[in-house]
Amino acid sequence: MNQTVKNLAFGVGGTLPFLALVISGWGDWTTFFAHPARVGVIILSLAGAIAYSFSGSSGLGIGRREDPASRWIFIPLIIIAIAFSWLPPRLDRLDRWTLDGDTVRYLGLIITAIGGFVRVATVFELGHRFSIFVALQPDHRLKTDGFYRFVRHPSYLGALLAMAGWALVFRSSIGLLLTAAMCVPIIARIRAEEDFLVREFGDQYRVYQQRTRWRLLPFIY
């Protein structure tokens, strides 16, 4: 099976259960798809999963060297992702702890699209060097241009923007809090990655750290 097919299976296979939880959180298919913003986030999610399949990503590949100590991070990521997929649509349907107005929904859709684009674009920039694990692929070289000129971990920035936008589509203050909570395992992952890259690339990565100061959020972190 070639890598594109593997990535398609991984991307779509991981997205569909998430979307099923979203719709079950809302309560029924018919009314869920009655609002264009909710339809929009479903389309964006599926489009991102399909686009990912053509990125050349290594997906689940551990390459020539991996840092298995960082795998614990997947546990809080999965827990937060499950809560995030179910709670915002449920609370939106019940109109609890919500932000008012369709303007919020459409603003969220725009932010989701921007975040999703940044996330997918950085995966394309990395190509086979991208893996869900902290790992080095064969012939791995540092990526320091493109989005990586502005922050050292733009793919995580894109993911957080997409989450924040998604929360706004469902007018969810709880969704925004879960997005903030997601920063904790992501920052832990960033630290694990950077320690790993310093061990592998030494001064080359330290120079990049000095040149591109911000890890995740410009002017903040």
Secondary structure, DSSP 8 states (H G I E B T S, - for coil): --HHHHHHHHHHHHHHHHHHHHHHHH--HHHHTTSHHHHHHHHHHHHHHHHHTTS---BT--TTEE-GGGGGGHHHHHHHHHHHHHHHHHHHHHT-SB--SHHHHHHHHHHHHHHHHHHHHHHHHHGGG-BSSSEE-TT-----SGGGGT-S-HHHHHHHHHHHHHHHHTTBHHHHHHHHHHHHHHHHHHHHHHHHHHHHHTHHHHHHHHHS--SSSTTT-
